[in-house]
């Protein structure tokens, strides 16, 4: 009787802690969104998202952040594509060919360490590599540095998704005489498509909001990017530079830039969720 009462009390306490933690997380998110919308919406207009900065923009003159919007999209999409092209084969190799081996454990540990490395370290490494190759700050340099940030995220996230593929499904495929490559390509990848989409979203969200890795590698410019070998702006750096000015009107534009970045991530999240739902038809229930 006493033990049953203790279990009920323990369940009530743990349930209360879980509700409190969830409420705290949602409250922080809502406060951040409310602050960005409250301060950024008054400065948001069509010129902000359809025009590049004009002369004197950082002292309150006209123009917008089109250069940073396009630059962030180019950087994040390029880096996510590179990270996916490298990370998906790595995850498939570890899951299909080197599963439960010492090599798989070593690589998994290495990816965990790389995931925890601050992005400024990747930026410093990319900057040093660019100096060695004789490159200047450019869109290409930013993509290289940002892809290094996203690579461990893609590998580990996709690896965890691949582990959720039913063992019986792959064994049935092997029993039909298929090779490991065919199982990986036609069975495992199809089964894990919704999870892979979520992993790509996770990496893209990290890439589009990262500033440290592109500070020295991508540079910054008021012009819309036109070449892989020219500097490119990004929204996180646009927020930083605008907040650093002493002009209140420009600081309000910084919050408008943050609002634009938040809206972009929200739209991509919704589209990714819709894509995941459509791809779920390949998943064996």
C-alpha positions as CSV (number, residue, x, y, z in Angstrom):
1,X,0.0,0.0,0.0
2,X,2.8,2.4,0.9
3,X,4.8,1.4,-2.1
4,X,1.8,2.1,-4.4
5,X,1.3,5.5,-2.7
6,X,5.0,6.4,-3.3
7,X,4.7,5.4,-7.0
8,X,1.7,7.6,-7.4
9,X,3.5,10.6,-5.7
10,X,6.6,9.9,-7.8
11,X,4.5,9.9,-11.0
12,X,2.7,13.1,-10.1
13,X,6.0,14.9,-9.3
14,X,7.7,13.7,-12.5
15,X,4.7,14.7,-14.6
16,X,4.7,18.1,-13.0
17,X,8.4,18.5,-13.7
18,X,7.9,17.5,-17.3
19,X,5.0,20.0,-17.8
20,X,7.1,22.7,-16.1
21,X,10.1,22.1,-18.3
22,X,7.9,22.0,-21.5
23,X,6.2,25.3,-20.4
24,X,9.5,26.9,-19.7
25,X,10.9,25.9,-23.2
26,X,7.7,27.1,-25.0
27,X,7.7,30.3,-22.9
28,X,11.3,31.1,-23.9
29,X,10.5,30.5,-27.5
30,X,7.4,32.7,-27.4
31,X,9.3,35.5,-25.6
32,X,12.1,35.5,-28.2
33,X,9.5,35.5,-31.1
34,X,7.5,38.3,-29.4
35,X,10.6,40.4,-28.9
36,X,11.7,40.0,-32.5
37,X,8.3,40.7,-33.9
38,X,7.6,43.6,-31.6
39,X,10.9,45.4,-32.4
40,X,11.3,44.2,-36.0
41,X,7.9,44.5,-37.5
42,X,7.8,48.4,-37.5
43,X,10.9,48.5,-39.6
44,X,9.9,45.7,-41.9
45,X,8.7,46.8,-45.4
46,X,9.0,45.7,-49.0
47,X,12.2,47.8,-49.5
48,X,13.9,45.8,-46.7
49,X,13.5,42.5,-48.6
50,X,13.6,43.6,-52.2
51,X,16.5,46.0,-52.2
52,X,20.2,45.9,-51.4
53,X,21.8,48.5,-49.1
54,X,22.3,51.9,-50.6
55,X,25.0,54.5,-49.8
56,X,24.6,55.5,-46.2
57,X,22.4,52.5,-45.3
58,X,24.2,52.0,-42.0
59,X,23.6,55.6,-41.0
60,X,19.8,55.5,-41.7
61,X,19.6,55.9,-45.5
62,X,17.4,53.8,-47.8
63,X,17.9,50.2,-49.0
64,X,17.4,46.8,-47.6
65,X,18.9,43.4,-46.9
66,X,18.3,41.5,-50.1
67,X,22.0,40.9,-50.4
68,X,22.0,39.2,-47.0
69,X,18.9,37.2,-47.7
70,X,20.2,35.8,-50.9
71,X,23.7,35.3,-49.4
72,X,22.3,33.3,-46.5
73,X,20.3,31.1,-48.8
74,X,23.3,30.5,-51.1
75,X,25.6,29.7,-48.2
76,X,23.2,27.4,-46.4
77,X,21.9,25.6,-49.6
78,X,25.5,25.1,-50.9
79,X,26.8,23.9,-47.6
80,X,23.9,21.6,-47.0
81,X,24.2,20.0,-50.4
82,X,27.9,19.4,-49.9
83,X,27.4,18.0,-46.4
84,X,24.6,15.7,-47.7
85,X,26.7,14.4,-50.6
86,X,29.5,13.5,-48.2
87,X,27.4,12.6,-45.1
88,X,24.9,10.2,-46.6
89,X,27.5,7.8,-48.0
90,X,29.4,7.9,-44.7
91,X,26.2,7.1,-42.7
92,X,25.3,4.3,-45.2
93,X,28.7,2.8,-45.0
94,X,28.7,2.8,-41.2
95,X,25.3,1.3,-41.1
96,X,25.5,-1.2,-43.9
97,X,29.1,-2.2,-44.2
98,X,30.8,-1.4,-40.9
99,X,27.9,-1.8,-38.5
100,X,29.0,-2.7,-34.9
101,X,32.7,-2.7,-35.8
102,X,35.5,-0.8,-34.1
103,X,35.7,1.5,-37.1
104,X,32.0,2.4,-36.8
105,X,32.5,3.2,-33.1
106,X,35.6,5.3,-33.8
107,X,33.9,7.3,-36.6
108,X,30.8,7.8,-34.4
109,X,33.0,9.2,-31.6
110,X,34.8,11.4,-34.0
111,X,31.6,12.8,-35.4
112,X,30.3,13.5,-31.9
113,X,33.5,15.5,-31.1
114,X,33.2,17.4,-34.4
115,X,29.6,18.2,-33.6
116,X,30.7,19.8,-30.3
117,X,33.5,21.9,-31.9
118,X,32.6,25.6,-31.9
119,X,31.9,27.0,-35.3
120,X,34.5,29.7,-34.9
121,X,37.1,26.9,-35.0
122,X,35.8,25.7,-38.3
123,X,35.9,29.3,-39.5
124,X,39.6,29.6,-38.4
125,X,40.4,26.3,-40.1
126,X,38.7,27.4,-43.3
127,X,40.4,30.8,-43.2
128,X,43.8,29.1,-42.8
129,X,43.0,26.7,-45.6
130,X,42.0,29.6,-47.8
131,X,45.3,31.4,-47.1
132,X,47.2,28.3,-48.0
133,X,45.3,28.0,-51.3
134,X,45.6,31.7,-52.0
135,X,41.9,32.3,-51.9
136,X,40.1,35.4,-50.7
137,X,36.9,35.6,-48.6
138,X,34.2,34.4,-51.0
139,X,30.9,32.5,-51.3
140,X,33.0,29.3,-52.0
141,X,35.0,29.8,-48.9
142,X,31.9,30.2,-46.8
143,X,30.3,27.1,-48.3
144,X,33.4,25.1,-47.5
145,X,33.6,26.2,-43.9
146,X,29.9,25.9,-43.3
147,X,29.8,22.4,-44.9
148,X,32.3,21.3,-42.3
149,X,30.0,22.6,-39.6
150,X,27.0,20.7,-41.1
151,X,28.8,17.5,-41.9
152,X,28.8,15.9,-38.5
153,X,25.2,16.9,-38.0
154,X,24.1,15.2,-41.2
155,X,26.2,12.1,-40.5
156,X,24.9,11.6,-37.0
157,X,21.3,12.5,-37.6
158,X,21.1,10.3,-40.8
159,X,22.9,7.5,-38.9
160,X,20.3,7.5,-36.1
161,X,17.5,7.5,-38.7
162,X,19.0,4.6,-40.6
163,X,19.2,2.6,-37.3
164,X,15.4,2.8,-37.1
165,X,14.9,0.9,-40.3
166,X,13.4,-2.5,-39.4
167,X,16.0,-5.3,-39.3
168,X,13.5,-7.7,-40.8
169,X,13.1,-5.5,-43.8
170,X,16.7,-5.5,-44.7
171,X,17.0,-9.3,-44.0
172,X,14.1,-9.9,-46.3
173,X,15.8,-7.9,-49.0
174,X,19.1,-9.9,-48.6
175,X,17.1,-13.2,-48.7
176,X,15.9,-12.2,-52.2
177,X,19.5,-12.1,-53.4
178,X,20.0,-8.3,-53.5
179,X,23.5,-6.8,-52.8
180,X,24.3,-4.5,-50.0
181,X,24.5,-1.6,-52.3
182,X,21.0,-2.3,-53.6
183,X,19.6,-2.7,-50.1
184,X,21.2,0.6,-49.1
185,X,19.9,2.4,-52.1
186,X,16.5,0.9,-52.7
187,X,15.4,-0.2,-49.3
188,X,17.2,1.7,-46.5
189,X,17.2,5.1,-48.1
190,X,13.6,4.9,-49.2
191,X,12.5,3.7,-45.7
192,X,14.5,6.6,-44.1
193,X,13.5,9.4,-46.5
194,X,11.3,11.3,-44.0
195,X,14.0,11.1,-41.3
196,X,16.7,12.1,-43.8
197,X,14.6,15.1,-44.8
198,X,14.4,16.1,-41.1
199,X,18.2,15.7,-40.8
200,X,18.7,18.0,-43.8
201,X,16.4,20.6,-42.2
202,X,18.4,20.4,-39.0
203,X,21.7,21.0,-40.8
204,X,20.2,23.8,-43.0
205,X,18.8,25.5,-39.9
206,X,22.3,25.4,-38.3
207,X,23.9,26.7,-41.5
208,X,21.5,29.6,-42.2
209,X,21.9,30.9,-38.7
210,X,25.6,30.5,-38.2
211,X,27.8,33.6,-38.2
212,X,31.2,32.6,-36.8
213,X,32.2,30.1,-39.5
214,X,31.5,32.6,-42.3
215,X,32.8,35.7,-40.7
216,X,36.4,35.3,-42.1
217,X,35.6,32.9,-44.9
218,X,32.6,34.5,-46.7
219,X,33.4,38.1,-45.8
220,X,30.6,40.7,-46.2
221,X,29.4,42.9,-49.0
222,X,26.5,45.2,-49.7
223,X,26.2,43.7,-53.2
224,X,24.0,40.8,-54.3
225,X,26.3,37.7,-54.8
226,X,27.1,37.0,-58.4
227,X,30.1,34.7,-58.2
228,X,31.5,31.8,-56.1
229,X,34.8,33.7,-55.8
230,X,33.4,37.0,-54.5
231,X,32.4,38.0,-50.9
232,X,28.9,37.4,-49.8
233,X,26.7,38.8,-47.0
234,X,24.6,36.8,-44.6
235,X,21.7,37.6,-42.3
236,X,23.4,36.8,-39.0
237,X,26.2,39.2,-39.8
238,X,23.8,41.7,-41.1
239,X,22.0,41.6,-37.7
240,X,25.4,42.0,-35.9
241,X,26.6,44.9,-38.0
242,X,23.3,46.8,-37.8
243,X,23.1,46.4,-34.0
244,X,26.6,47.7,-33.7
245,X,25.7,51.1,-35.1
246,X,24.7,53.9,-32.8
247,X,21.7,54.9,-34.9
248,X,18.3,53.7,-33.5
249,X,16.7,53.4,-37.0
250,X,19.4,51.0,-38.1
251,X,19.1,49.0,-34.9
252,X,15.4,48.6,-35.6
253,X,16.4,47.2,-39.0
254,X,18.6,44.7,-37.2
255,X,15.5,43.3,-35.6
256,X,13.7,43.3,-38.9
257,X,16.6,41.3,-40.3
258,X,16.2,38.9,-37.4
259,X,12.5,38.7,-38.2
260,X,13.3,37.8,-41.8
261,X,15.7,35.1,-40.7
262,X,13.2,33.6,-38.3
263,X,10.5,33.7,-41.0
264,X,12.8,31.9,-43.5
265,X,13.5,29.1,-41.0
266,X,9.8,28.8,-40.2
267,X,8.8,28.5,-43.9
268,X,11.6,25.9,-44.5
269,X,10.4,24.0,-41.4
270,X,6.8,23.9,-42.6
271,X,7.8,22.8,-46.2
272,X,10.1,20.1,-44.8
273,X,7.3,18.8,-42.6
274,X,5.0,18.6,-45.6
275,X,7.7,16.9,-47.6
276,X,8.3,14.4,-44.8
277,X,4.5,13.6,-44.6
278,X,4.4,12.9,-48.4
279,X,7.6,10.7,-48.2
280,X,6.1,8.7,-45.4
281,X,4.2,6.6,-47.9
282,X,7.5,4.7,-48.5
283,X,7.8,3.8,-44.8
284,X,6.8,0.3,-43.8
285,X,4.4,0.6,-40.9
